[in-house]
Amino acid sequence: MSNSNLNAASIRIMCPNLTCRKVLAVPQSCRGKTVRCRSCGTNIRVPGPVVEAPKNAADQKPGTAAA
Ligand SMILES: [Zn+2]
């Protein structure tokens, strides 16, 4: 089928800084290394070999908040 080449182009990681949360695109060569967020300057560790790529980074919603 049609595979997007963007998958092998770069790694997309999100800044762990809750006040930033900027999505950074780093080259594959940065795996296992630490990059700095260009927005807030936070050091972000780039994950190594990805076993399973997260399709939907859906945050768990509280759903029915039982008050
Ligand atoms: Zn940041």
N, CA, C, O and the ligand as a Tripos MOL2 file, in Angstrom:
@<TRIPOS>MOLECULE
protein
  269   267    68     0     0
PROTEIN
NO_CHARGES

@<TRIPOS>ATOM
      1 N           0.8390   -1.2030    0.0000 N.3       1 MET1
      2 CA          0.0000    0.0000    0.0000 C.3       1 MET1
      3 C           0.8720    1.2510    0.0000 C.2       1 MET1
      4 O           2.0900    1.1680   -0.1560 O.2       1 MET1
      5 N           0.2700    2.3570    0.1680 N.am      2 SER2
      6 CA          1.0220    3.6100    0.1320 C.3       2 SER2
      7 C           1.5540    3.9450    1.5130 C.2       2 SER2
      8 O           0.7950    4.1940    2.4500 O.2       2 SER2
      9 N           2.8500    3.9470    1.6170 N.am      3 ASN3
     10 CA          3.4730    4.3110    2.8860 C.3       3 ASN3
     11 C           4.0530    5.7240    2.7890 C.2       3 ASN3
     12 O           4.7500    6.0670    1.8340 O.2       3 ASN3
     13 N           3.7520    6.5070    3.7750 N.am      4 SER4
     14 CA          4.2700    7.8680    3.7450 C.3       4 SER4
     15 C           5.7410    7.8870    4.1280 C.2       4 SER4
     16 O           6.1350    7.2910    5.1300 O.2       4 SER4
     17 N           6.5330    8.5570    3.3490 N.am      5 ASN5
     18 CA          7.9690    8.6220    3.6200 C.3       5 ASN5
     19 C           8.2710    9.5240    4.8110 C.2       5 ASN5
     20 O           9.3930    9.5390    5.3170 O.2       5 ASN5
     21 N           7.2900   10.2570    5.2440 N.am      6 LEU6
     22 CA          7.5140   11.1770    6.3530 C.3       6 LEU6
     23 C           7.8630   10.4160    7.6220 C.2       6 LEU6
     24 O           8.4500   10.9670    8.5530 O.2       6 LEU6
     25 N           7.4990    9.1630    7.6440 N.am      7 ASN7
     26 CA          7.7550    8.3670    8.8310 C.3       7 ASN7
     27 C           9.2470    8.1880    9.0580 C.2       7 ASN7
     28 O           9.7070    8.1450   10.1990 O.2       7 ASN7
     29 N           9.9910    8.0840    7.9860 N.am      8 ALA8
     30 CA         11.4190    7.8440    8.0960 C.3       8 ALA8
     31 C          12.2080    9.1360    7.9970 C.2       8 ALA8
     32 O          13.4340    9.1310    8.1010 O.2       8 ALA8
     33 N          11.5230   10.2180    7.8030 N.am      9 ALA9
     34 CA         12.2210   11.4830    7.6190 C.3       9 ALA9
     35 C          12.6900   12.0450    8.9510 C.2       9 ALA9
     36 O          13.8460   12.4410    9.0980 O.2       9 ALA9
     37 N          11.8040   12.0770    9.8970 N.am     10 SER10
     38 CA         12.1630   12.6680   11.1740 C.3      10 SER10
     39 C          11.2790   12.1150   12.2750 C.2      10 SER10
     40 O          10.2700   11.4560   12.0240 O.2      10 SER10
     41 N          11.6840   12.4010   13.4920 N.am     11 ILE11
     42 CA         10.9140   11.9400   14.6320 C.3      11 ILE11
     43 C          10.1750   13.1280   15.2220 C.2      11 ILE11
     44 O          10.7370   14.2120   15.3780 O.2      11 ILE11
     45 N           8.9730   12.9210   15.5310 N.am     12 ARG12
     46 CA          8.1970   14.0030   16.1360 C.3      12 ARG12
     47 C           8.0060   13.7240   17.6100 C.2      12 ARG12
     48 O           7.4250   12.7150   18.0080 O.2      12 ARG12
     49 N           8.5060   14.6360   18.3990 N.am     13 ILE13
     50 CA          8.3520   14.4890   19.8380 C.3      13 ILE13
     51 C           7.7270   15.7540   20.3970 C.2      13 ILE13
     52 O           7.8960   16.8450   19.8520 O.2      13 ILE13
     53 N           7.0200   15.5910   21.4660 N.am     14 MET14
     54 CA          6.3660   16.7500   22.0630 C.3      14 MET14
     55 C           7.1340   17.2020   23.2880 C.2      14 MET14
     56 O           7.5930   16.3910   24.0930 O.2      14 MET14
     57 N           7.2620   18.4820   23.4100 N.am     15 CYS15
     58 CA          7.9830   19.0480   24.5330 C.3      15 CYS15
     59 C           7.2760   18.6730   25.8380 C.2      15 CYS15
     60 O           6.0700   18.8770   25.9780 O.2      15 CYS15
     61 N           8.0340   18.1250   26.7900 N.am     16 PRO16
     62 CA          7.4440   17.7030   28.0600 C.3      16 PRO16
     63 C           7.0040   18.8810   28.9140 C.2      16 PRO16
     64 O           6.2650   18.7230   29.8850 O.2      16 PRO16
     65 N           7.4630   20.0450   28.5380 N.am     17 ASN17
     66 CA          7.0830   21.2220   29.3060 C.3      17 ASN17
     67 C           5.5970   21.5010   29.1070 C.2      17 ASN17
     68 O           5.1500   21.7770   27.9940 O.2      17 ASN17
     69 N           4.8490   21.4260   30.1830 N.am     18 LEU18
     70 CA          3.3980   21.5720   30.0850 C.3      18 LEU18
     71 C           3.0060   22.9530   29.6030 C.2      18 LEU18
     72 O           1.9220   23.1370   29.0500 O.2      18 LEU18
     73 N           3.8700   23.9130   29.8070 N.am     19 THR19
     74 CA          3.5480   25.2620   29.3650 C.3      19 THR19
     75 C           4.0020   25.5090   27.9330 C.2      19 THR19
     76 O           3.8140   26.5920   27.3800 O.2      19 THR19
     77 N           4.6010   24.4830   27.3500 N.am     20 CYS20
     78 CA          5.1090   24.6290   25.9840 C.3      20 CYS20
     79 C           4.4010   23.6570   25.0500 C.2      20 CYS20
     80 O           3.6350   24.0460   24.1680 O.2      20 CYS20
     81 N           4.6820   22.4000   25.2740 N.am     21 ARG21
     82 CA          4.0500   21.3310   24.4980 C.3      21 ARG21
     83 C           4.2200   21.5350   23.0010 C.2      21 ARG21
     84 O           3.3140   21.2660   22.2130 O.2      21 ARG21
     85 N           5.3680   22.0040   22.6350 N.am     22 LYS22
     86 CA          5.6190   22.2160   21.2260 C.3      22 LYS22
     87 C           6.0920   20.9090   20.5890 C.2      22 LYS22
     88 O           6.9190   20.1910   21.1510 O.2      22 LYS22
     89 N           5.5580   20.6220   19.4210 N.am     23 VAL23
     90 CA          5.9580   19.4090   18.7200 C.3      23 VAL23
     91 C           7.2060   19.6980   17.9110 C.2      23 VAL23
     92 O           7.2230   20.5610   17.0320 O.2      23 VAL23
     93 N           8.2560   18.9470   18.2360 N.am     24 LEU24
     94 CA          9.5230   19.1600   17.5630 C.3      24 LEU24
     95 C           9.8120   18.0160   16.6090 C.2      24 LEU24
     96 O           9.5640   16.8520   16.9270 O.2      24 LEU24
     97 N          10.3270   18.3440   15.4650 N.am     25 ALA25
     98 CA         10.7190   17.3190   14.4970 C.3      25 ALA25
     99 C          12.2310   17.2120   14.4950 C.2      25 ALA25
    100 O          12.9340   18.1390   14.0930 O.2      25 ALA25
    101 N          12.7220   16.0650   14.9530 N.am     26 VAL26
    102 CA         14.1660   15.8670   15.0220 C.3      26 VAL26
    103 C          14.5600   14.7510   14.0640 C.2      26 VAL26
    104 O          13.7750   13.8300   13.8370 O.2      26 VAL26
    105 N          15.7470   14.8160   13.5070 N.am     27 PRO27
    106 CA         16.1940   13.7800   12.5740 C.3      27 PRO27
    107 C          16.3910   12.4440   13.2660 C.2      27 PRO27
    108 O          16.5690   12.3680   14.4810 O.2      27 PRO27
    109 N          16.3540   11.4100   12.4710 N.am     28 GLN28
    110 CA         16.5030   10.0550   13.0130 C.3      28 GLN28
    111 C          17.8350    9.8940   13.7420 C.2      28 GLN28
    112 O          17.9680    9.0630   14.6400 O.2      28 GLN28
    113 N          18.8030   10.6910   13.3470 N.am     29 SER29
    114 CA         20.1370   10.5620   13.9340 C.3      29 SER29
    115 C          20.1570   11.0110   15.3880 C.2      29 SER29
    116 O          21.1390   10.8010   16.1010 O.2      29 SER29
    117 N          19.0800   11.6210   15.8130 N.am     30 CYS30
    118 CA         19.0380   12.1270   17.1850 C.3      30 CYS30
    119 C          18.4610   11.1020   18.1540 C.2      30 CYS30
    120 O          18.2080   11.4060   19.3200 O.2      30 CYS30
    121 N          18.2590    9.8990   17.6610 N.am     31 ARG31
    122 CA         17.7010    8.8710   18.5500 C.3      31 ARG31
    123 C          18.6530    8.5900   19.7060 C.2      31 ARG31
    124 O          19.8570    8.4130   19.5190 O.2      31 ARG31
    125 N          18.0820    8.5540   20.8970 N.am     32 GLY32
    126 CA         18.8940    8.2650   22.0670 C.3      32 GLY32
    127 C          19.6640    9.4660   22.5650 C.2      32 GLY32
    128 O          20.3870    9.3890   23.5570 O.2      32 GLY32
    129 N          19.5030   10.5820   21.8650 N.am     33 LYS33
    130 CA         20.2200   11.7780   22.2810 C.3      33 LYS33
    131 C          19.2650   12.7660   22.9330 C.2      33 LYS33
    132 O          18.0670   12.5160   23.0660 O.2      33 LYS33
    133 N          19.8230   13.8670   23.3260 N.am     34 THR34
    134 CA         18.9980   14.8870   23.9510 C.3      34 THR34
    135 C          18.9980   16.1450   23.1010 C.2      34 THR34
    136 O          20.0470   16.6590   22.7130 O.2      34 THR34
    137 N          17.8240   16.6130   22.8310 N.am     35 VAL35
    138 CA         17.7120   17.8320   22.0490 C.3      35 VAL35
    139 C          17.0950   18.9260   22.9200 C.2      35 VAL35
    140 O          16.4690   18.6570   23.9460 O.2      35 VAL35
    141 N          17.2870   20.1330   22.4910 N.am     36 ARG36
    142 CA         16.7250   21.2420   23.2570 C.3      36 ARG36
    143 C          15.5510   21.8540   22.5080 C.2      36 ARG36
    144 O          15.6130   22.1240   21.3080 O.2      36 ARG36
    145 N          14.4920   22.0590   23.2580 N.am     37 CYS37
    146 CA         13.3180   22.6750   22.6580 C.3      37 CYS37
    147 C          13.6680   24.0890   22.2220 C.2      37 CYS37
    148 O          14.2110   24.8800   22.9930 O.2      37 CYS37
    149 N          13.3510   24.3820   20.9900 N.am     38 ARG38
    150 CA         13.7180   25.6880   20.4490 C.3      38 ARG38
    151 C          12.7680   26.7740   20.9310 C.2      38 ARG38
    152 O          12.9820   27.9670   20.7190 O.2      38 ARG38
    153 N          11.7250   26.3170   21.5810 N.am     39 SER39
    154 CA         10.7360   27.2780   22.0330 C.3      39 SER39
    155 C          10.9570   27.7070   23.4780 C.2      39 SER39
    156 O          10.9140   28.8940   23.8050 O.2      39 SER39
    157 N          11.1980   26.7100   24.3430 N.am     40 CYS40
    158 CA         11.3270   27.0270   25.7610 C.3      40 CYS40
    159 C          12.7050   26.6590   26.3060 C.2      40 CYS40
    160 O          13.0710   27.0870   27.4010 O.2      40 CYS40
    161 N          13.4720   25.8710   25.5540 N.am     41 GLY41
    162 CA         14.8280   25.5470   25.9690 C.3      41 GLY41
    163 C          14.9180   24.3240   26.8490 C.2      41 GLY41
    164 O          15.9830   24.0270   27.3910 O.2      41 GLY41
    165 N          13.8240   23.6140   26.9990 N.am     42 THR42
    166 CA         13.8420   22.4040   27.8140 C.3      42 THR42
    167 C          14.5730   21.2780   27.0910 C.2      42 THR42
    168 O          14.3850   21.0670   25.8930 O.2      42 THR42
    169 N          15.4000   20.5670   27.8300 N.am     43 ASN43
    170 CA         16.0920   19.4260   27.2410 C.3      43 ASN43
    171 C          15.1320   18.2550   27.1030 C.2      43 ASN43
    172 O          14.4810   17.8480   28.0650 O.2      43 ASN43
    173 N          15.0580   17.7300   25.9110 N.am     44 ILE44
    174 CA         14.1450   16.6330   25.6490 C.3      44 ILE44
    175 C          14.9480   15.4420   25.1680 C.2      44 ILE44
    176 O          15.7650   15.5490   24.2540 O.2      44 ILE44
    177 N          14.7060   14.3190   25.7920 N.am     45 ARG45
    178 CA         15.4010   13.1070   25.3720 C.3      45 ARG45
    179 C          14.6290   12.4420   24.2410 C.2      45 ARG45
    180 O          13.4340   12.1690   24.3510 O.2      45 ARG45
    181 N          15.3300   12.1950   23.1750 N.am     46 VAL46
    182 CA         14.6990   11.5470   22.0290 C.3      46 VAL46
    183 C          14.6940   10.0440   22.2590 C.2      46 VAL46
    184 O          15.7400    9.4440   22.5050 O.2      46 VAL46
    185 N          13.5220    9.4430   22.1790 N.am     47 PRO47
    186 CA         13.4280    8.0000   22.3950 C.3      47 PRO47
    187 C          14.2200    7.2270   21.3600 C.2      47 PRO47
    188 O          14.3750    7.6610   20.2180 O.2      47 PRO47
    189 N          14.7160    6.0840   21.7760 N.am     48 GLY48
    190 CA         15.5190    5.2590   20.8820 C.3      48 GLY48
    191 C          14.6520    4.5060   19.8900 C.2      48 GLY48
    192 O          13.6900    5.0550   19.3540 O.2      48 GLY48
    193 N          14.9910    3.2640   19.6500 N.am     49 PRO49
    194 CA         14.2340    2.4540   18.7130 C.3      49 PRO49
    195 C          12.8000    2.2860   19.1670 C.2      49 PRO49
    196 O          12.5220    1.7600   20.2450 O.2      49 PRO49
    197 N          11.9120    2.7370   18.3310 N.am     50 VAL50
    198 CA         10.5030    2.6610   18.6890 C.3      50 VAL50
    199 C           9.9480    1.2940   18.3480 C.2      50 VAL50
    200 O           9.9810    0.8630   17.1950 O.2      50 VAL50
    201 N           9.4430    0.6230   19.3540 N.am     51 VAL51
    202 CA          8.8780   -0.7070   19.1360 C.3      51 VAL51
    203 C           7.4750   -0.5880   18.5610 C.2      51 VAL51
    204 O           7.1070   -1.2590   17.5960 O.2      51 VAL51
    205 N           6.7180    0.2840   19.1870 N.am     52 GLU52
    206 CA          5.3380    0.4460   18.7440 C.3      52 GLU52
    207 C           5.0310    1.9320   18.6390 C.2      52 GLU52
    208 O           5.1250    2.6670   19.6220 O.2      52 GLU52
    209 N           4.6730    2.3560   17.4670 N.am     53 ALA53
    210 CA          4.3850    3.7640   17.2650 C.3      53 ALA53
    211 C           2.9690    4.0820   17.7300 C.2      53 ALA53
    212 O           1.9960    3.4710   17.2870 O.2      53 ALA53
    213 N           2.8810    5.0340   18.6150 N.am     54 PRO54
    214 CA          1.5600    5.4190   19.1010 C.3      54 PRO54
    215 C           0.7480    6.1090   18.0210 C.2      54 PRO54
    216 O           1.1430    7.1550   17.5060 O.2      54 PRO54
    217 N          -0.3580    5.5340   17.6920 N.am     55 LYS55
    218 CA         -1.1960    6.1260   16.6430 C.3      55 LYS55
    219 C          -1.9330    7.3530   17.1750 C.2      55 LYS55
    220 O          -1.8270    8.4600   16.6470 O.2      55 LYS55
    221 N          -2.6710    7.1060   18.2250 N.am     56 ASN56
    222 CA         -3.4250    8.2040   18.8050 C.3      56 ASN56
    223 C          -2.9700    8.4560   20.2300 C.2      56 ASN56
    224 O          -3.1700    7.6350   21.1250 O.2      56 ASN56
    225 N          -2.3600    9.6020   20.4150 N.am     57 ALA57
    226 CA         -1.9310    9.9500   21.7670 C.3      57 ALA57
    227 C          -3.0990   10.5670   22.5110 C.2      57 ALA57
    228 O          -3.0750   11.7360   22.8970 O.2      57 ALA57
    229 N          -4.1020    9.7610   22.6960 N.am     58 ALA58
    230 CA         -5.2940   10.2770   23.3460 C.3      58 ALA58
    231 C          -5.1310   10.2510   24.8520 C.2      58 ALA58
    232 O          -4.8310    9.2190   25.4520 O.2      58 ALA58
    233 N          -5.3290   11.3780   25.4250 N.am     59 ASP59
    234 CA         -5.2450   11.4360   26.8780 C.3      59 ASP59
    235 C          -6.4830   10.8050   27.4970 C.2      59 ASP59
    236 O          -7.5970   10.9300   26.9900 O.2      59 ASP59
    237 N          -6.2530   10.1370   28.5860 N.am     60 GLN60
    238 CA         -7.3910    9.5000   29.2350 C.3      60 GLN60
    239 C          -8.2940   10.5520   29.8350 C.2      60 GLN60
    240 O          -7.8990   11.3330   30.7010 O.2      60 GLN60
    241 N          -9.4980   10.5460   29.3550 N.am     61 LYS61
    242 CA        -10.4560   11.5200   29.8720 C.3      61 LYS61
    243 C         -11.1340   10.9710   31.1200 C.2      61 LYS61
    244 O         -11.3970    9.7730   31.2280 O.2      61 LYS61
    245 N         -11.4030   11.8460   32.0320 N.am     62 PRO62
    246 CA        -12.0410   11.4220   33.2790 C.3      62 PRO62
    247 C         -13.4340   10.8390   33.0310 C.2      62 PRO62
    248 O         -13.9710   10.0980   33.8540 O.2      62 PRO62
    249 N         -14.0080   11.1980   31.8630 N.am     63 GLY63
    250 CA        -15.3400   10.6680   31.5450 C.3      63 GLY63
    251 C         -16.3860   11.1990   32.5020 C.2      63 GLY63
    252 O         -16.4890   12.4030   32.7350 O.2      63 GLY63
    253 N         -17.1430   10.2990   33.0380 N.am     64 THR64
    254 CA        -18.1710   10.7360   33.9650 C.3      64 THR64
    255 C         -17.5520   11.0270   35.3230 C.2      64 THR64
    256 O         -17.2020   10.1200   36.0790 O.2      64 THR64
    257 N         -17.4310   12.2890   35.6050 N.am     65 ALA65
    258 CA        -16.8530   12.6660   36.8770 C.3      65 ALA65
    259 C         -17.8560   12.4430   37.9920 C.2      65 ALA65
    260 O         -18.8430   13.1660   38.1310 O.2      65 ALA65
    261 N         -17.5750   11.4360   38.7680 N.am     66 ALA66
    262 CA        -18.4880   11.1660   39.8660 C.3      66 ALA66
    263 C         -18.2070   12.1100   41.0170 C.2      66 ALA66
    264 O         -17.2530   11.9250   41.7730 O.2      66 ALA66
    265 N         -19.0250   13.0970   41.1380 N.am     67 ALA67
    266 CA        -18.8460   14.0640   42.1990 C.3      67 ALA67
    267 C         -19.4620   13.5020   43.4890 C.2      67 ALA67
    268 O         -19.4250   14.1600   44.5290 O.2      67 ALA67
    269 ZN          9.3140   23.4920   24.8510 Zn       68 ZN68
@<TRIPOS>BOND
     1     1     2 1
     2     2     3 1
     3     3     4 2
     4     3     5 am
     5     5     6 1
     6     6     7 1
     7     7     8 2
     8     7     9 am
     9     9    10 1
    10    10    11 1
    11    11    12 2
    12    11    13 am
    13    13    14 1
    14    14    15 1
    15    15    16 2
    16    15    17 am
    17    17    18 1
    18    18    19 1
    19    19    20 2
    20    19    21 am
    21    21    22 1
    22    22    23 1
    23    23    24 2
    24    23    25 am
    25    25    26 1
    26    26    27 1
    27    27    28 2
    28    27    29 am
    29    29    30 1
    30    30    31 1
    31    31    32 2
    32    31    33 am
    33    33    34 1
    34    34    35 1
    35    35    36 2
    36    35    37 am
    37    37    38 1
    38    38    39 1
    39    39    40 2
    40    39    41 am
    41    41    42 1
    42    42    43 1
    43    43    44 2
    44    43    45 am
    45    45    46 1
    46    46    47 1
    47    47    48 2
    48    47    49 am
    49    49    50 1
    50    50    51 1
    51    51    52 2
    52    51    53 am
    53    53    54 1
    54    54    55 1
    55    55    56 2
    56    55    57 am
    57    57    58 1
    58    58    59 1
    59    59    60 2
    60    59    61 am
    61    61    62 1
    62    62    63 1
    63    63    64 2
    64    63    65 am
    65    65    66 1
    66    66    67 1
    67    67    68 2
    68    67    69 am
    69    69    70 1
    70    70    71 1
    71    71    72 2
    72    71    73 am
    73    73    74 1
    74    74    75 1
    75    75    76 2
    76    75    77 am
    77    77    78 1
    78    78    79 1
    79    79    80 2
    80    79    81 am
    81    81    82 1
    82    82    83 1
    83    83    84 2
    84    83    85 am
    85    85    86 1
    86    86    87 1
    87    87    88 2
    88    87    89 am
    89    89    90 1
    90    90    91 1
    91    91    92 2
    92    91    93 am
    93    93    94 1
    94    94    95 1
    95    95    96 2
    96    95    97 am
    97    97    98 1
    98    98    99 1
    99    99   100 2
   100    99   101 am
   101   101   102 1
   102   102   103 1
   103   103   104 2
   104   103   105 am
   105   105   106 1
   106   106   107 1
   107   107   108 2
   108   107   109 am
   109   109   110 1
   110   110   111 1
   111   111   112 2
   112   111   113 am
   113   113   114 1
   114   114   115 1
   115   115   116 2
   116   115   117 am
   117   117   118 1
   118   118   119 1
   119   119   120 2
   120   119   121 am
   121   121   122 1
   122   122   123 1
   123   123   124 2
   124   123   125 am
   125   125   126 1
   126   126   127 1
   127   127   128 2
   128   127   129 am
   129   129   130 1
   130   130   131 1
   131   131   132 2
   132   131   133 am
   133   133   134 1
   134   134   135 1
   135   135   136 2
   136   135   137 am
   137   137   138 1
   138   138   139 1
   139   139   140 2
   140   139   141 am
   141   141   142 1
   142   142   143 1
   143   143   144 2
   144   143   145 am
   145   145   146 1
   146   146   147 1
   147   147   148 2
   148   147   149 am
   149   149   150 1
   150   150   151 1
   151   151   152 2
   152   151   153 am
   153   153   154 1
   154   154   155 1
   155   155   156 2
   156   155   157 am
   157   157   158 1
   158   158   159 1
   159   159   160 2
   160   159   161 am
   161   161   162 1
   162   162   163 1
   163   163   164 2
   164   163   165 am
   165   165   166 1
   166   166   167 1
   167   167   168 2
   168   167   169 am
   169   169   170 1
   170   170   171 1
   171   171   172 2
   172   171   173 am
   173   173   174 1
   174   174   175 1
   175   175   176 2
   176   175   177 am
   177   177   178 1
   178   178   179 1
   179   179   180 2
   180   179   181 am
   181   181   182 1
   182   182   183 1
   183   183   184 2
   184   183   185 am
   185   185   186 1
   186   186   187 1
   187   187   188 2
   188   187   189 am
   189   189   190 1
   190   190   191 1
   191   191   192 2
   192   191   193 am
   193   193   194 1
   194   194   195 1
   195   195   196 2
   196   195   197 am
   197   197   198 1
   198   198   199 1
   199   199   200 2
   200   199   201 am
   201   201   202 1
   202   202   203 1
   203   203   204 2
   204   203   205 am
   205   205   206 1
   206   206   207 1
   207   207   208 2
   208   207   209 am
   209   209   210 1
   210   210   211 1
   211   211   212 2
   212   211   213 am
   213   213   214 1
   214   214   215 1
   215   215   216 2
   216   215   217 am
   217   217   218 1
   218   218   219 1
   219   219   220 2
   220   219   221 am
   221   221   222 1
   222   222   223 1
   223   223   224 2
   224   223   225 am
   225   225   226 1
   226   226   227 1
   227   227   228 2
   228   227   229 am
   229   229   230 1
   230   230   231 1
   231   231   232 2
   232   231   233 am
   233   233   234 1
   234   234   235 1
   235   235   236 2
   236   235   237 am
   237   237   238 1
   238   238   239 1
   239   239   240 2
   240   239   241 am
   241   241   242 1
   242   242   243 1
   243   243   244 2
   244   243   245 am
   245   245   246 1
   246   246   247 1
   247   247   248 2
   248   247   249 am
   249   249   250 1
   250   250   251 1
   251   251   252 2
   252   251   253 am
   253   253   254 1
   254   254   255 1
   255   255   256 2
   256   255   257 am
   257   257   258 1
   258   258   259 1
   259   259   260 2
   260   259   261 am
   261   261   262 1
   262   262   263 1
   263   263   264 2
   264   263   265 am
   265   265   266 1
   266   266   267 1
   267   267   268 2
@<TRIPOS>SUBSTRUCTURE
     1 MET1         2 RESIDUE 1 A MET
     2 SER2         6 RESIDUE 1 A SER
     3 ASN3        10 RESIDUE 1 A ASN
     4 SER4        14 RESIDUE 1 A SER
     5 ASN5        18 RESIDUE 1 A ASN
     6 LEU6        22 RESIDUE 1 A LEU
     7 ASN7        26 RESIDUE 1 A ASN
     8 ALA8        30 RESIDUE 1 A ALA
     9 ALA9        34 RESIDUE 1 A ALA
    10 SER10       38 RESIDUE 1 A SER
    11 ILE11       42 RESIDUE 1 A ILE
    12 ARG12       46 RESIDUE 1 A ARG
    13 ILE13       50 RESIDUE 1 A ILE
    14 MET14       54 RESIDUE 1 A MET
    15 CYS15       58 RESIDUE 1 A CYS
    16 PRO16       62 RESIDUE 1 A PRO
    17 ASN17       66 RESIDUE 1 A ASN
    18 LEU18       70 RESIDUE 1 A LEU
    19 THR19       74 RESIDUE 1 A THR
    20 CYS20       78 RESIDUE 1 A CYS
    21 ARG21       82 RESIDUE 1 A ARG
    22 LYS22       86 RESIDUE 1 A LYS
    23 VAL23       90 RESIDUE 1 A VAL
    24 LEU24       94 RESIDUE 1 A LEU
    25 ALA25       98 RESIDUE 1 A ALA
    26 VAL26      102 RESIDUE 1 A VAL
    27 PRO27      106 RESIDUE 1 A PRO
    28 GLN28      110 RESIDUE 1 A GLN
    29 SER29      114 RESIDUE 1 A SER
    30 CYS30      118 RESIDUE 1 A CYS
    31 ARG31      122 RESIDUE 1 A ARG
    32 GLY32      126 RESIDUE 1 A GLY
    33 LYS33      130 RESIDUE 1 A LYS
    34 THR34      134 RESIDUE 1 A THR
    35 VAL35      138 RESIDUE 1 A VAL
    36 ARG36      142 RESIDUE 1 A ARG
    37 CYS37      146 RESIDUE 1 A CYS
    38 ARG38      150 RESIDUE 1 A ARG
    39 SER39      154 RESIDUE 1 A SER
    40 CYS40      158 RESIDUE 1 A CYS
    41 GLY41      162 RESIDUE 1 A GLY
    42 THR42      166 RESIDUE 1 A THR
    43 ASN43      170 RESIDUE 1 A ASN
    44 ILE44      174 RESIDUE 1 A ILE
    45 ARG45      178 RESIDUE 1 A ARG
    46 VAL46      182 RESIDUE 1 A VAL
    47 PRO47      186 RESIDUE 1 A PRO
    48 GLY48      190 RESIDUE 1 A GLY
    49 PRO49      194 RESIDUE 1 A PRO
    50 VAL50      198 RESIDUE 1 A VAL
    51 VAL51      202 RESIDUE 1 A VAL
    52 GLU52      206 RESIDUE 1 A GLU
    53 ALA53      210 RESIDUE 1 A ALA
    54 PRO54      214 RESIDUE 1 A PRO
    55 LYS55      218 RESIDUE 1 A LYS
    56 ASN56      222 RESIDUE 1 A ASN
    57 ALA57      226 RESIDUE 1 A ALA
    58 ALA58      230 RESIDUE 1 A ALA
    59 ASP59      234 RESIDUE 1 A ASP
    60 GLN60      238 RESIDUE 1 A GLN
    61 LYS61      242 RESIDUE 1 A LYS
    62 PRO62      246 RESIDUE 1 A PRO
    63 GLY63      250 RESIDUE 1 A GLY
    64 THR64      254 RESIDUE 1 A THR
    65 ALA65      258 RESIDUE 1 A ALA
    66 ALA66      262 RESIDUE 1 A ALA
    67 ALA67      266 RESIDUE 1 A ALA
    68 ZN68       269 GROUP 0 **** ****
